Amino acid sequence: MNRIILLALAILLSLVAQAQVKTISGTVVDAKDALPLIGVNVAVKGQQRGAVTDSDGKYALEASAGDSLLFSYIGYSSQSIVVGGEDIVDVVLAEEGALLDQVVVTALSIEREKEKVGYSVSQVDAPSLLRTRELNVVNALSGKVAGLQVDAGPVPGSSSKINLRGIRFINQDNSPLIIVDGIPINSDIESFEEQEFFGLGGQDFGNGLTELNPEDIESLSVLKGITAAALYGSRGANGVIIVTTKKGRATKGLGISLNSSFLVDEPFRWREVQSEYGQGESGAWLPLADNGDGTFRRQFVNFWQSGNSWGPRMEGQPVKWDDGQVKPYEPLPGNYQDPVQNGYQSNTSLYFSGASEYIRFRGGFSYANTDRIFPNSSLERLSLKAKTNAYISDNFSIETTTIFSQNENRNPPVLGNSERSFGKNWLYNWNRSMRPDVLSNFRQGPDGQQFVNIGVRGWEYYKEVLEDRISDKTDRLIGGFSLKYEITDWLRFTARAGLDYRVRQREFRIAKNEPGSFTGRYDTGKGIQQQLNLEALLSFHKKISPAFTLGASVGASEWAQKDEFLSFSTQNKGLTKENIFHVSAVNIQLIDEFGELGISQDIYRKTIRSAFGFLDLSYKNQLNLQLTGRNDWSSALPLDNNDYFYPSANASWQASNTLHLPSFIERLV
């Protein structure tokens, strides 16, 4: 009898144990787009049981109530869930540092909790940048960061200036340092004739930021304060903008993203002008002197003698124009708007992304084409990008970034207020009786070689847009390589190498018979600009006591810049044959008569070697102190005095973790 009772108890206990162990299943998805994650490790803590998610992100394993399930995936924050009475456990994993409202990217691309940063850091995500469909990423920042001023260029492809700390220099660039995936890039404003973007008569060919595709950007961090950018030394004196580009996501299958946009540009507003009186002053036309003897040509309507429009009233009366034809003298209210047309912008991008358990990839291309509101003025851009993240092991990862762009900027508009630009001089000096149909036909004479009277106002603009050809072609390669090695769970080593290599070719093909240019003019220039950046960083982060957490980093870097420019100009000495624009086509006879050609070559080199470090101390997740220091050695300074030191300190207090604040104040914080 006792044996029977013991056997029954054993069977009962076995059934109870089997009832406690059950099959737990579910799906693991990405927090960003809710797509399934492949290859996520699911383990029961303290036991040998585990599973891996399949191509649909699904898993199944046996566990008991009270067991802890650990979900881990390389590049994502791990998550632990205690098994209760449910049989289905669905999990959402977020990328490490992907929550923009909790983590910000600071100097040296280090991610920190936003509440622990003791200075101003603004972060802008991809949806905010793409909302306006801007081709220029700088213009897309306008109005999105407090204190950031954007001076947008007048047309697509123009330089856009960023100001974070006010105007520090009158005649120098005040733009911040731009970092793309840890790579410092060249963002200087370009002007072929060494004229500033805001200068008189210069042409704006754009700057380095206009060559970045907004579709490639995941987020931007703006470091405005001196403390925030101190780890970048003198190069961060105007602030720093850190750009993080998009990478592949760990999702099922091959991801394809196709985007296309089309925008129409038209003038926003025209100045109001009177259209009652024509050329002249005091109610009469200004006649044109002839033969230099003080006599005047007959009193016909003359376009060129005056830009003033206080001559006879235009009432449709028949008058003889200076071409000898009798036509009505009537108002032309929109005559100064004639050179402007509607423009358009189109942008198409195609990207592919994929992942395995250890590798993620994202790559593709975009093509943008812009016809500006000025005739024969356009911008064409082709951009290719590939980014790969390889997770070799749980503690070793590699990231590579390659961005190639090709831009061609044709006939960018002349800026300022010269007669060659569509500025205020055009408005003020073009009288209200000016006939665009005559002005655009500026070549006269049987051979079509002579311009109308040189005094004509506005002919330079028409000649430039109809005959002159000015182009700027740029090939640019941005390449980056970085590795991270987790030596322990509290010690990490990071190394980066980055290259920004740009080749620019510019041509000015000036048509013949411009006054003083004889048979035309040809200017050309080629520039090769490169920046190489090497960087190594050893980081420590550990809770050293129940109250204190210590973070510290030391590192070194080398930044080398080399620019080389070669230019050639006929300098108004003419060409041997019309419309043959080549170095060999220069008129040798005119060289002998007027002097040498304009040939120049410039080479600029600079190297900065640096050592830096910072200390980050946190007390009970309430008080935070950070000290930083950087020392630079510059090749541009004398050898006996070529270094300078940049220290900084900042502190923060997380009051919400110290005080029991009312709920409405916590919501404000």
NORTAKA-V87862 format. One record per run of one state. SS is the DSSP state (H for helix, E for strand, C for the rest). FROM is the first residue (numbers start at 1). TO is the last residue. If there is no record, write none. Layout:
BEGIN
ss = [SS SS]
from = [FROM FROM]
to = [TO TO]
END
This chain:
BEGIN
ss = [C H E C E C E C E C E C E C E C E C E C E C E C E C H C E H C E H C H C E C E C E C E C E C E C E H C H E C H C E C E C E C E C E C E C E C E C E C E C E C E C H C E C E C E C E C E C E C E C H C H C E C E C H C E C E C E C E C E C H E C H C E C E C H C E C H C H C]
from = [1 2 21 31 36 37 41 45 50 53 58 65 68 73 76 77 79 83 88 89 91 94 95 96 103 106 107 110 111 114 117 121 126 131 137 141 149 152 161 164 177 181 183 186 189 190 203 204 207 208 212 214 217 224 226 237 240 246 255 266 277 278 280 282 284 285 289 290 296 297 301 302 309 310 313 314 317 322 326 330 335 338 340 341 343 356 359 372 374 375 378 394 396 411 414 415 424 430 436 440 443 445 450 452 459 467 469 489 491 511 521 544 548 570 575 576 583 586 587 588 595 598 620 623 635 639 642 643 654 655 658 663 669]
to = [1 20 30 35 36 40 44 49 52 57 64 67 72 75 76 78 82 87 88 90 93 94 95 102 105 106 109 110 113 116 120 125 130 136 140 148 151 160 163 176 180 182 185 188 189 202 203 206 207 211 213 216 223 225 236 239 245 254 265 276 277 279 281 283 284 288 289 295 296 300 301 308 309 312 313 316 321 325 329 334 337 339 340 342 355 358 371 373 374 377 393 395 410 413 414 423 429 435 439 442 444 449 451 458 466 468 488 490 510 520 543 547 569 574 575 582 585 586 587 594 597 619 622 634 638 641 642 653 654 657 662 668 669]
END
